[in-house]
Amino acid sequence: MYRHHILKAAASAAIWALALTSAQAQLNSSVGPLVTYNEDLLERIRETAKIIPGNSPVSINFMKIAESHRTYAAVIEGGSDEPFISARTAFQVLYPSASVMIDTGMDETVHSFYGFGREEPFWPEKNELVQQALRGASLIIVTHEHGDHIAGVLRSNYRDELALKTLLTKAQVETLLTNPQLPEIGLASGDSSHYLIVDYDRYLPVAPGMVLVKSPGHTPGHQMVYTRLANNEEYLFIGDIGWLLENVAGPTLRPEATSERIGENRQAIMAQLIWIKQLMDHHGIIIVPSHDNDLLNRYREQGLLGDLE
C-alpha cells in the first residue's frame, strides 16, 4: 500500500512539475522584482492559484513534534512574563490522491539548539510520523531556512529520497550555503543540485490551489504559502513572520532584541504583518503561524486542522 501511495504521489508531482515550468515562465514575464503587499496582490494570488490544473486540496493536517518554552515578552513587543509555548510543527496539505508538506520537522540534535541550554520536550515518535509523511508527499516546501523548518529534510535518514521532491528557493539555498543558522543544516558546495531550485519575484503556483508568496525579512528566503481548499476556505501559512496570531492582530513586531538576535528586517516584517492583518480582518483568510500552540489547538478543535496522517 505504501508503494502504491508513492507511485500516485510521483505521478501527481510529475504533472505539477510540468505545469509549474509553464507557469513560472508566464509569471516571470509579467511581474516586477519587488513585492508590494496590497489588495491587488491578493487578487493576483487567487488567480494564480488556478493556474495548475487538478483537484483542489481537501484538508490540512499538522503535527507538533516539540516545544520551546519562552515568555510572551520574548516573542512580542510589550509582552508579559507569562509562559508561551512555541510549537515546533509540520503541516500536511491533503489532495484526493496526493499531499504536499509545508515544513519538515527536525531531529533532537537540532531541537536542542533552540533550548539555549535548557532541556525541552521533543517527541521522536511524532517526528518519525512526519518523516513518513514526507516520504509519502508529492512535494515538500519550506517556509524558510531555519533548522526547525528544514532540518527534517537536510538531516533525514531518507535525505536523498526527499531531496528529489523538496522545493527550495534560490535565496534559501544561498543562506544554507553561506550563512546557515547552525552548522548542522549547512549545505556543502554541490549539494543544492539534488533539490528542486526555483527563483521568483512575487508569487509562484506550485500545486492546484497552492501559491508561494515571497516574504523576505525574517530570513532572506522566507515565503508564505497560500492554499485554497475545495470548499473555498483560504489558508495562509505565514511561517515565522509572526510567532503568534497576536503579532498579526496588533500588528506588533517581536521585541527589538529578539529581532537583532535573529538578524531580521523589522521594516519588511511590519509591512507583511499589516497586509496579513487585512487578509484576516477583511477577507476571512485563515492565518496559520507555525508556532502558536494555543491557536493551532483551537484550529484543531474547530475542525480547521486535523492530525497528520
N, C-alpha and C positions, 0 to 999 in steps of 0.2 A: 504493500500500500504506500509506503514512504517513497519507493522508487517511482511509482505512478504519479505521486504528487510532484516529485521533482521534474518529471517529464512534462507534465502540464504546465508547471511554472516556467520551465525553459521555453516552451512554445509561446507563452504569453510574453516573456521577456524579448524573444526574437521579433515578434510583431511590434511591440512597443519601441524597440530599438530602431526599426526601420522608419516608423512614424516620427520618432524623436529626431532622427537625422534630417528629415524633410522639414519638420517644424523649426528646428534650430536655424536652418538656412533661411527660412521665411522671416523669422524674428530678427536675425542679425542684420537683415537688410532694411528693417523698418523701425528700429529703436535706437536711441542715443546712448551715450556712455554713462549717464547719471540717473540715479533713481530719485524721482520726486514722489513723495508719499502724499497722494491726494485722492479725490473721488474718482478721477479718471483712471488711476492705476487699478483700483478695484474692478472697474468695468472691463478693463483690458485683461485682467487676470481671469475674470469669469468667462470671457470669450475664449481665452487661451486654453482654459480647462476643457473645452470642447474639441480641441484640435486632434488629439489622439483618439482614434475610434476604438470602440469596445464597450463592454458593460461597465457601468459605474461601480465604484466600491459600495458595499452594503453595510459595513460596520467597522468599528475601530476598537481594538483591544490595547491593553497596556500591561506592563509588568514592572513592579518595583523590586529591584534586586538588592538595594542597600539604602542606608540612611546616613546623612551627615547632620550633625546637631549644631545649630547656630543659635543666635538670638536675633530677634527682629531688628535690633539696632545694627546688625552686621549685614542685613540684606535690603534695607530700605531706609532712606533718609528720614530721620525723626522717629525711627522705630524704638520700641521699648526693649527692656532686658528680658522680656518673656521668651521662653524657648520656641524656636522654629525648627521643624523637621524638614530638611531638604531631601526629597525623594529622588533616588537615582533610578532612572527609568529607561524603558524602550517601548516603542509603540508599533502596533501591527495593524495595517490597513487591509481589510479583507475584501477581495473581489470574489465573484462566483466561482472562479477556478484558479485563483492566484492570490498572492499577497505581496505587499510592499512593507518593508521595515523602515521605520524612522528612528534613527539612533540604535545603538548596538550593545548597551551594557558595558561591563568591564570586569576584569578579574580582580581578585582580592589584593594583589600587589599594587595595582593602580588605585584601587579604592583607598588603600592605606595612606596614599599621598594626601588625600583630602581631609584626613583626620587631624592633620597638624600635630601628630604625636599621640593623639587620643585613639583608643580602640572603639570603633563604631560598628553598628550592625551591618552584616553582609551575609546574604543567603546564597551559598554556592549552588544549591539545587534550583533556585529560581533563575540564576544566571545561566545554568545549563539549559533550562527551558527556553531562554532567549536564544542561546546558541542553536538549538534545534529549529526554532522559528526562523532564524537567519538562514539556515541551510535550506529550509523549505520555501524561502521567499523567491519571488521573481526578480526583485530589485531591492537594493539596500541604499538608503540615503542617510546622510548625517547632517544635522543642523549646523554643526561646527566642529572644529578640530581640537577640542579639549578631550582629555583622556576618558572622562566618564561618558562621553558620547560616541567615541570612535574606537576605543581600545578593544571592544568586543569583536571587531574585525581584525585590527592590526596585531593582536596578541592571541588570536584564536588558534586552537588546535587544527581548525579547518581553514586556516588563513588562505591558502592557495585556492581552495574551492570558492570561498566567499569573495575573494578579490575580483573574480571574473564578473560579478554582478553588483559590485559596490561602486556607486557613482560618487566621485569626488570632484570638486571644482578645482580649477587651476590655482585659486587663492588658497584653498585648503591644503593642496599638495605643497605649495611654496612654503607655508608655515611648517608643515611636517618635515620638510627637508632642511630648512634653515633655522627655525626657531620653535621647536616643539615645546609644548607646555612642560613636559618632563621627558627625560631621555628614553624611557620605556616605549614611547609612542613615536619616536622619530623614524622617518623613512630614510633608508640609505639610497645613495645615488643609483638609479636604475629600477628601484622598487616600484615607482609610480607606473611603470609600463604595464603592470599586472592589473591595474584598475581601469575603470571607465572614467576618463577625464573629460570634463566639459568646461566651457567658459561662456558666459552670457552676460548681457548688460543689465537687464532689469528683472526678467522673469522667463521661465522656461518650462514647457509642459514635459512631464516625464512618464505619465501613465494616464489612462482615462480619468478625468475629473481631478487630476493632481498637477499642481504647478509649483515650481520653486520660485521664491521671491528673494532677490538679493538684499541683504541687510547687514553689511559690514559695520563694525563698531565694537561689539563685544569681542570678536576676533575678526581678522581680515576676511576670513572665508565664511562668516556667519550667513545663514539663509533661513527664511521661513518656509513652511510647506503649507500651501492652501489645498484643501481637499473638500470636494463636494460629493456627498453620498447620493445614492439612487433616490432616496426620499427627499432630496433637495436641502438637507441640512448641510451647513457650511462650517468647516473647521479651519482654524489657523493655528498651526504648531509654531510657536514663537521661540522655541529653543530657550536661550538664556538672555533674550532682550530684557525680560523681567523674570526674576526668580519666583515671583508670586503674583497673583492677579491684582493685588493692591498696587504693585508698581504701575500697572496699566490704568487702574481706576483713578489714580491721582491726577495725571500721571506723575510718578515720583521715581527718581533715579535711585540706584544704590548709593550708599554713603561714598563720599569722595575718596576716602582712604581705601575702600574696597575697590573702587574703580582704578585707582593708582596701582594697587597690588596686581590687578588683572592686566592692566595696560590697555584699558578700553577707551573709546572715544565717546565722551558723555554727550556731546552735541549731537552726534549721529544717533545715539540711542534715544535721546529725548524726542527727536523728530519721528522715530519709529514708534515710540510709545504713544505719541499724540495721534498718529494715524491708526494704530491698533485700537485705541480707545474709541475712536469714531466708528470703526467697524463693529465693535462690541455694542456701543450705545445706540447706533442708528441703523445698523444692518442686521443685527441679530446673529452675527457670526460667533461661533463658539471658540473662545480663545483658550489655547492649551499651552501654558508654560510647562517646561519639563520638570520642574522641581517642587511645585506647590502641592505638598502632600494632602492637606485638607481639601483643596479644590479637586484633586484627582479622585479622592474617595467620594466626594459629593457627586462628581460626574458619574461615577460607577453606580451610586445609589439611584441616580436619576435615569439610568439606562443610556447615558451618552457615551460611556466607555464600558467595555467588557473586559474580561480576564483573558490574557494572552493564551492562544491555543497552540 
